[in-house]
Amino acid sequence: MINILNKTARRLFSPNRDRDFIWLTEHAIAYARVPKAANSAIKLSLHDLLFGEQLRVPNVNRDEFWRNLPDDRAQVLSAADLLRDHPNAFVFTFTRNPFSRVASCYFDKLVLNDGKRIANGLRGFSADMSFAQYVDRVASLDDEQITKHLCSMSSILIHAGRLVPQFVGRTENVLDDWKHLGQAIHERGGPRLCRLRILNKTHHKRPPTPEMFADPGLVRLVRERYRSDFEMFYADMDLPVVDVALATPRIRTDQQMKPQVPGA
């Protein structure tokens, strides 16, 4: 009964937009989800960890799926709730180069789906926008105005001036980084992660990211809009590039130390 009341209180007083952390109760680990950064694949693998691998898991990428799991096996929390209720949690995340996130969202939400997946009330976006018009609109909106798929990664991963995840992997090197994550969790006495099943590979019709950002003006807009993400996570990768294997992520051992990121 107490667990049910606590869950209800969290839903009432923690806005949906701020609940970005999936806490796995029995394993004491939390995933800080970043949309358009292998998010669906990671959620599927966490499901496999809890229930075993299944061919299809409908709605595994939706928050409702995780909130409604039996026996309180998972919770969807804000950073504040996670740090308060589970201060010793091992938290991980995966990031993606902002140029690739912006390009992927445009192609997935506007081109392939004719704008059907653009959130209701997302003013100024339409299915017939050119990529240049779309980037210009993205650059004009702050994190409170824009869909989670396009907000800055730092707005999700930093709370009260602190980088919440101890482990930051990159989708550009996702398979290797997933192995390093599994080793880090196991060395701390946690479970062995299931294999990472890639769900949403880049569509074969999508032009390479550098080609989509051939206009230097668009590059400048994205650099400025996601300045904090480049500074925190991609200081070594501030131009549009085709995905490549990158350095492995580092593990923070001191919670108060300056945030560390792959390749730092």
Secondary structure, DSSP 8 states (H G I E B T S, - for coil): -HHHHHHHHHHHHS-GGG--EEEEGGGTEEEE--TTSSHHHHHHHHHHHHH---S--TTTTSHHHHHT-GGG-EEEE-HHHHHHH-TT-EEEEEE--HHHHHHHHIIIIIITTTTTTS-TT-TT--TT--HHHHHHHHHH--TTTS-TTTS-HHHHHEETTEE--SEEEEGGGHHHHHHHHHHHHHHTT--------------TTS--HHHHT-SHHHHHHHHHHTHHHHHHH-TT--S-----------B---TTS----TT-
